[in-house]
Amino acid sequence: MKSLQKLLVYIKPYKWFAILGPLFMCVEVAMDLLQPTMMQHVIDTGIANGNHAYVIKLGFFMIVSAVLGLLGAMGSAIYSTKAAVYFGTDIRQDVFRKTEQFSSRNHDTFGTGKLITIVTNDITTVQNAVRMTLFILVRGPFLFVGSIVIVWLTARELFPILLIAIPILSICIIWFSVKSGQLFQKVQEAMDKVNTKLQETLAGIRVVKAFNREEFEKSNFKTVNDMLTKRNFSAEQIIVSLMPITMFVVNIAIVGGMWLGAIQVNQGVIQVGMILAFINYLHIIMNGLMSMTHVLMQITRSFPSADRIIQVLDTHIDIESPQQPTPVSEIRGEIEFRNVDYSYSKNGEYVLKNLSFHAKSGEKIGIIGSTGSGKTTLLKLIPRLYDPDSGTVLIDGIDLKNHSLEALRSAIGFVPQKATLFSGTIEENMQYGKEHVTASEMEEAAELAAASEFIHKLDGTYDYTLMQGATNLSGGQKQRLSIARALIRKPNILLLDDSTSALDAKSEAAVQRALKEEFPNTTVFLIASKISSIIDCDQILVLEDGMIEASGTHDELLMKSSVYREIYRTQSGKEILNYE
Ligand SMILES: Nc1ncnc2c1ncn2[C@@H]1O[C@H](COP(=O)(O)OP(=O)(O)OP(=O)(O)O)[C@@H](O)[C@H]1O
């Protein structure tokens, strides 16, 4: 409820549409309410007395009121829809902007499946609730209250029937609205699971096929899909069973009205036209109540959706640029970790434990260690994708948290473990590295990343279009493009997370050489699984279970690190005998 109220600020810019919609609706409702009374007069005054002129006159008024009603309904539909659609568009834009600002930890908390459900389903649900509220909510109470008032004024003899029927109808409607709200919350949760499963399976479809796991995934998907169907079914059942129940109550009321009316017509108290008008008003009352119910259901259904949207919009972004960053003319790339601890979950085990090291500007730092020892996590702390739980990371002697986030990230070239490229041309992907990139800059970066040769074989070279996930490139080609994209910005800090693993030995050597010769002042962090990839580094960090087991040059580590020696022995087949 509160969340929906909070979201209503998004209607402010479209307040005129939101006012005009219900105003037009008032015209329609007024015209609808006039019809039965006019009909009553046509029967009781015109037809009963053989007054043809009166019948024609009222018939003309009835047509005019029907046309006005139609115009009112159209105007209301147009303006209500405009207000609701723009409202939804603005929220979608803000939710997208917010998720872009999310830190990696914020992302981990929500999960991609849930975020997609929020941007697609939840916003549409809230948008529909606003549209229906503007379009129908005014209509429902107006028809309802208007009919009751008119029956009181013109057919008071039949009013007792309403006194019984209306409370019964109201109780049914309130119960159905509350129940449907609870059930739709469960529908949304089931929808999250379907989205997450779908996204995961589609992203990994090649692995699914290669391992012949189609049947397994099919049955997994069936489980979550069946759950969604079951919950949808329960929720929809509630909605569809409301109409027959309401109809039943109204029909009983009509029978009661006719019975009471017949007695009074016999006694000469009322005329037949009044009974017909009363039955019409009963139908209008039911229509009004049904409209209100649909809106109430849509509104209660939108509560959980609004909560989830607000959850995103109100999420505290745990990594933000400082209000007053320490002014620096240029980030040189001297990096120091001081007693850094990091854990992915608040009370979880530390992935990095009391980590300390110092890298001078322009140094090449190799990182090696067993799987899950924390290498990638260490790298991710440098562009502040995560912040340490304790300890400090300093660049050029200044705590990372005091650097402008934009300036910091602009100084860094990052090549993630999994080469992530976007659908679009190669040039557009290069522009991720540098916005206004020239043809010669692209060529230079591609050359350094050993990507030029294969790009020139592609149809359209830099205009070649990559499909979603760059599935029309090989793993090695994706890696090279990903490296070129990082090099194109001539970064002062370059982070390579096992980025040459899919390159052949010759290409890897070419990239290593290019880094050394063309980027002598760039501090490079190079995670590798092969010692040969980091053998020439100025400093190598050996990570073991989140701690630095040892650091030094290749020769120093052969002397002092048993872990490093073991890796070397396994990879080269050589024993090192002369260590202390
Ligand atoms: N987003 C995450 N949420 C929770 N735990 C994570 C997350 N990412 C990594 N971890 C855990 O943190 C630990 C270190 O992971 P990390 O990716 O840093 O290791 P790594 O040394 O780079 O491994 P590899 O050599 O396999 O790439 C692992 O135990 C991993 O399960």
The ligand as an ORCA input file, in Angstrom:
! r2SCAN-3c Opt
* xyz 0 1
  N      29.240    -13.642     -6.343
  C      29.644    -14.520     -5.419
  N      28.860    -14.823     -4.374
  C      29.255    -15.699     -3.417
  N      30.431    -16.332     -3.425
  C      31.267    -16.100     -4.458
  C      30.929    -15.187     -5.501
  N      31.952    -15.147     -6.380
  C      32.899    -15.992     -5.909
  N      32.494    -16.556     -4.758
  C      33.275    -17.506     -3.907
  O      34.462    -16.855     -3.531
  C      35.567    -17.733     -3.592
  C      36.682    -17.126     -4.442
  O      36.206    -16.958     -5.740
  P      37.116    -16.332     -6.879
  O      36.287    -16.243     -8.115
  O      37.713    -15.083     -6.397
  O      38.236    -17.442     -7.019
  P      39.363    -17.600     -8.125
  O      40.629    -17.838     -7.388
  O      39.338    -16.482     -9.092
  O      38.872    -18.947     -8.818
  P      39.142    -19.451    -10.328
  O      40.592    -19.736    -10.454
  O      38.341    -20.694    -10.379
  O      38.643    -18.386    -11.231
  C      35.044    -19.043     -4.110
  O      34.900    -19.915     -3.026
  C      33.696    -18.715     -4.689
  O      32.797    -19.766     -4.486
*
